Amino acid sequence: MGLQDRDYTRESWRGGSPFGGGSWGAGSASPLTGGGQSITVMLIIINVAVFLIDLTLSGGGGNRSVMADWCEVRADTLIKPWAWYRWLTYGFVHSIDDIWHLAFNMLGLFIFGRSVESRIGRSEYLRFFLIAVVLGGVVASLRWTAAAIVAGEAISAVNVGTIGASGAVMAITILFAFYFPHATILLMLIIPVKAWLVAVLFVAMNVLGMIGGGGHVAYEVHLAGAAWAALYHLRGWQLQSFQFAGLSGLAGSLTKSKPRLKLHDPEKKLAQQEAEVDRILDKIQASGIDSLTSAERKTLERHSRLKRQQRT
């Protein structure tokens, strides 16, 4: 029985790899998945909009960035819980004195993000990106805190910060290399290189840069993004299926005085299952059935059996 004949409650299915001839962009999958606007495009629009707003508020380049003052990650962010929002906001602010800071990040996000989004689905992709931003922000705070301690300075006296989406873009790039290792990337828009080699080069350059300690590049944030991508892929994590059962159980034990009736909602469960099946089918459409994990295959088989039972 062919894949198209199985009972996955999908109206249509189109096979094929986003890299038909082994080169990036050849027969690429559509960046629009799940019937909505591409998350990658939306993230690019948000970053560009914030950059333009920052230019306006700051009076142009050469002046202190207003958005950086509000949003950047600093050493004392770590010890100020009310400022922890910066671990997210810094990732949407870029230097107004160097437009290439924004341009290169958005170019990388556009090139690699669309295929990763098609592979894992819009909601999973957004979760992955935002977690990469937050992890990079925490690492940046730890970096500046450690620098202050080593220098014997007060943490609040460290007057530097971190901005930019480069850590999250690095995470997307490394995840792309895991999914499409043999896709051909035009390095510097000229040199054809396999995606896995691009990932190795990026990581090696950042390790060497961090060891050298020169410049104003947040090497440790980039490496945090790479590590997050590696863990996500190698551990087979699915962020949309994570349940915070431990926290909810603790809260429930502190607040409830008697057992509560747990209602069974089969329609809700079926809707959740169908949403998961849609995500898996999007993954098949982007990368082929061989890309599925054993858990995803079992989900499809269970759903297929359920549909056959409903008909009979």
Buried (B, 14 or more C-beta within 10 A) or exposed (E): EEEEEBBBBBEEEEEBBBBEEEBBBEEBBEBBBBEEEBBBBEBBEEBBEBBEEBBEBBEEEEEEBBBBEBBBBBBBBBEEEEBBEBBBBBBBBBBBEEEEBBEBBBBBBBBBBBBBBBBBBBBBBBBBBBBBBBBBBBBBBBBBBEBBEEEEEEBEEBEBBBBBBBBBBBBBBBBBBBBBEEBBBBEEEEEEBBBBBBBBEBBEEBBEBBEEEEEEBBBBBBBBBBBBBBEBBEEEBBBBEEEEEEEEEEEEEEEEEEEEEEEEEEEEEBEEBBBBBBBBBBBBBBBBBEBBEEEBEEBBEEBBEBBEEEEE
